[in-house]
Amino acid sequence: MSGGIQQYPAVSRTLAAGVATEVDIPINGACDWTLVVRNTGATNAVTALTIAVSPLGTLFEAAASITTGIPLAASTSLAAIVGSNEPCSTARLTLTSTSGTTVSIEGVGR
């Protein structure tokens, strides 16, 4: 950790066609955090994305749809996932691709 900033290691996932895939990202108690989702696939889009936050890592709030930037085209990134003054232990993203693709997710917080 440098200057109070904590970087979260990148997580990669393959999204099977039409299957909602949960990805838990450890935010480790940060109150201000940003996640970036990159569609690393060559052709197909990410067609749905939700986020649910857990302050302690066990119980999650109701999932909220992220619609800005969705569908997320192949080889593009979405950096609109921000927690501001929202203490978080774990952020759960649920991603779907109608035709299947791969994604990489990374973030930073303090």
N, C-alpha and C positions, 0 to 999 in steps of 0.2 A: 504494500500500500504506500502510495506517495502523495503527500499533501492532502491526506484525507480521501483521496480518490481510490476507489476499488474497481478493478476491471474484472468482469466475469468471463471465464474461458468460453470460447466459441463452442457451440453445440451444433452438430449437423444431423439431419434426419432425412430419410427417404419417405416421401408421401405417396402411398399407394393410391391408385385412381379411385376417387370417390369415397375414401376412408378418412374420417376425422382422426387426426393424430395429436395426442397431448404431448407437450414438451414442458417440463418443469425447469425453470431457471432459478437457481439460488441467488437471491438478492441480498441475503445475509444482514437484514436489519437496516439497510439504507433507507433514508427518507426521501431523497431525491435521486431518481434513477432514469436511465434511458436504455431501451432495447432497440436493436437494429435487426430486422429480418431481411435476409438476402435470398432471393430465389436463384439458386445456383444451377438450376436446370437449363437446358439449351432450347427448349421449345414451349413447354406447357406452363400455364399460370397457376399461382396460388389463388383459389377462387373464394375462400372464406377464411376468416381469422377472428378468434375471440380471445379475450384475456380475462383471467380471474386472479385476484390477489389474495394471499394469505398473510396476515400479520405475524402469525406464529408458526406457520408451516404445516398445520393440520387441517383447519377449517378454511374453506375458500368462500369468498363472496360470490354472488351470482355472476356468471360470465357475461361480459359486455362485448357486443360485436364491434369490430373495428372495420369501418367501411371506407375511410379515406385511403386511397392508394390501392384498393382492392377492386378488381383483380390485379395481382402483382405479377407483371409480365416476367418472362424468363430473363435472367441476367440483370435484374434490377433490384434495388433495395428500398425498404420502407423504414423510416426512422421516426415515425410518429407515435411510438409507444413510450409514453413518459409518465412517470409517477412524480408528482411534485408535492412535497410535504405529506407524503403517504408512506408511513413506515411499512416495510414489506420484508417478509422472510423468504417467500417464494412467489414467483409469478408463473402462472400456468397459461401457456398459449395453446390453443387448439387450432390447428391448421388443416385445411382441406384443399385438394387439387382435383378438379373433375377428371383430369386425364393423367394425373401423377406427375411428380417432379421431385426435386431435392431442394432443401433449404439449409441455410446456416444462420444461427442466431448468436449475437454477442451483445454485451452491454457494459455499462459503467454506472457507478453510483457513489453516493457519499452520505 
